[in-house]
Amino acid sequence: MLLFQDIAAIPILAIIPLLGGATAAPDVPLWFAILRVIGVIIIVVPGGRYLLRPILRVIARTRLPELFTASALLIVTATAILMSWVGLSMALGAFVAGMLLADSEFRHQLEADIEPFKGLLLGLFFITVGMRLKLGLVAEQPMAIFLLVGALIGAKAIIAYGLGRGLKLSNRAAVDFGATISQGGEFAFVIFAGAAAVGMMTGSQEDFLVLVVSLSMALSPFLLMICDRAFLWKEKSRVAAFDSIPEQDHPVIIAGFGRVGQIVGQILGARKIPFTALDISADQVDFVKRFGNKVYYGDASRVDLLRAAGADKAKMIVIAIDDVDASLRAVTTVRQNFRYLKIYARARNRKHAYQLMDLGVTHLERETFLSSLKLTHDILMELGLSHNEAERTVRTFQADDEHRLYEHYTSHNDTEKLQDLAKIATKELEEMFERDLADRAHHEKDG
């Protein structure tokens, strides 16, 4: 979206001189000036694409970074002057030249060479804008300033929100989208300067609009903070609106009905094993209900909801919550209030697994571990290993890794020691595979 806004500046910069009546010569008819502008753009854009690359290849062969940088700056300057000659802004010429350079295969080299200049020139640009700000206008015309700032932010936010919803974003994502790009952009300063140069606005009007855009930029962080606080308050206010769970007598409770919880639920359902599913995300609950899943909106870390879900009668609870902190809170609640309820937990990674083990969880599974083993098994077979060889290799690693998971548990809070143990374990695993290969070669030799 930001790139789209930048590209939108090109036609705006192109039509400003024509709207302002500025041409290279006052006696040139408007229709001729328009044709000349179109002709120059047609020559510069397609022509530059085919002429620029051979020139840059020749320069690249010299292997002189200074010459490469100087040539890029020369191309930008020449294009800007050419655009100025036909009555367009030099800023537009520089923009078009930058696009042409970015479209070549030397883009990354040019980016690296121009990087030192970028920060300096960008800093000078904003220093210039800052020095031109007339904050006294806020005291002189406060109502007009704040009305225009509100109109700019409000109009862009409403349009962006509508686009977001049209593109199937969630309500929260669409609001964040609108708030993020509701401010004016830095190209507004360039456009205002171009408009003032051709007489489309006075200097005082330019100062007024520059201040409006600058204030909209300054207000952006506060607008995002307000949105975050509003959604946080909304989420907290919805705690009381958790689903009323009828009395359940199911042997299994699934806390978290996302990727992992849904698979567990589908298999249990296929075997006619009843379960009660809870999820703290209202959007997720609404989504899975569309597919016929019965799931309740509730927080698995709340004792009253767990008791309503039948935790005091169930045999086990599956903690399949995606958020690590929420997962640990749910486990803590279960351990403190339902001591005889077996916990089967999903761990996002090794660290999460150790945190669950700290809470006394013994039945846990790292969510990507088994799928990674299966993927590795298929890769080994594609590389020429037999099914049995691939299976033995993967199972050996699985057994070793699960052994290390529990063996290193006592040291998981000591990062340095854990790193040393990991290096030792990797070395031992390599040696074990080497011995296995040597034994197999020996057996094959003996027939």
C-alpha positions, 0 to 999 in steps of 0.5 A: 500500500505504501508503494502504491501511494508512492507510485500514485505521486507520479501522475500527480506530479505529472499533471501539476504543471499542466493544471497550473498552466506552466509550460516550457514556453508561454506561447506554446498551445496547451495541446502541444505541451501535453503531447510533448509531455506524453512523448517525453515520458514514452521516450524516457520510460521504454527507451530508458529500459532498453538503453540503460542496461547496456550502458550500465553493463559497460560501466560495471565492467570497469569494476570501479564503484565510484564510476558506477555511483557517479553514473547513476547520479548522472542518469538521475540528474539528466532525466530530471533536467529533461523532465524540467525542459518539457514543463514537468517537475524535476522531482518527477524526473528523479522518481522516473529515473529511480524506477528505471535504475531499480528495474535493471539487474544492477539494482542491488549494486546500485542500492549498496552504492547509494545507501550512504547518500540515502540517509544523508539526503533523506535527513536533509529533506526532513530537516528542510521540511521541519525548518519550514514549519510555521507552528505559529499557525496553530495559534492563529488558526487552531480550528481550521488546522485541527479540522483539516487534520481530522478530515485528512486522517478520518477520510484516509482511515475510512477509505482504508478500512473499507478496502480492508474489509473488502479484501476480507480482512478481519475487523481488527486488521482492517482498523489497524490498516486504516490507522497505520496509513491514515496520515499524510505522506512525505510526497505531499511536501514534494507535491505542495512545493510543485503546486506552489512553483506553478502558481496553483497555491500561494506560499501561505497555503503551502505552509498551511498544508505542510503543517497539516500533513506534519501534524497528521504524521505526529499523531500517527503513533497516538492513533495506533495506541488508541486503537490498541487500547480500544481493542484491549478494552473490548476484549476485556469487556467480553470476558463476561460474555463467555459462552454458558457451557451446559453441564458436561460429562465428557471424558476429554476437554480440549483447550484451544481449538486451532490447528492441533485441537481440531485434529484431535477433535476430529479423530475423537469425533470419528471414534465417537468419543465425546469431548468439550472444546474451549477456545478464547478467540471469538473469531476462531470459535465463529470460524470453526462453527461454520464447519459444524464443530461444536466449540465454546467461547471460553478461557481455559485458565478460569476455574469456573469455566473448566468446572462448567466444562466438566473438568472435575469429572473428565479423565484428561485435558488436552492443552492445545493453546497456541499462545505460550503464556495462555497455555502455561496459565491454563496448565497452572489452573488445572494443576492447582484445582483438578489434580487428578485430571491428566494433562496432555499438552502441545509445546510450541518448541523446546523452551515451551516444553521445559516450561510445561515440565516445570509445571509437572506436565509429563505428556507433551508433544512438540508441535513440529517435531513429528512432522519434521521427522516425517519430512526428513524420512521422505527426503532421505528416501529421495536421496537414495536411502531405502525405506528401512534405512531412512526409518532407522535413521529417523527413529534413532534421531527421535529416540536420541532427541527425546532422551536429551529433552529429559536429560538436559531438563535440569540444565535448561535455565543455564544457557551456556551449559545447555549450548555445551550439552547440545554440541556434545550431543550432536557430536555423539549422534554423528559418531553413533551414525558412523558406527552404525554405517561401519557395522552395516558395511561389516555385516554386508561384507560377511554376507 
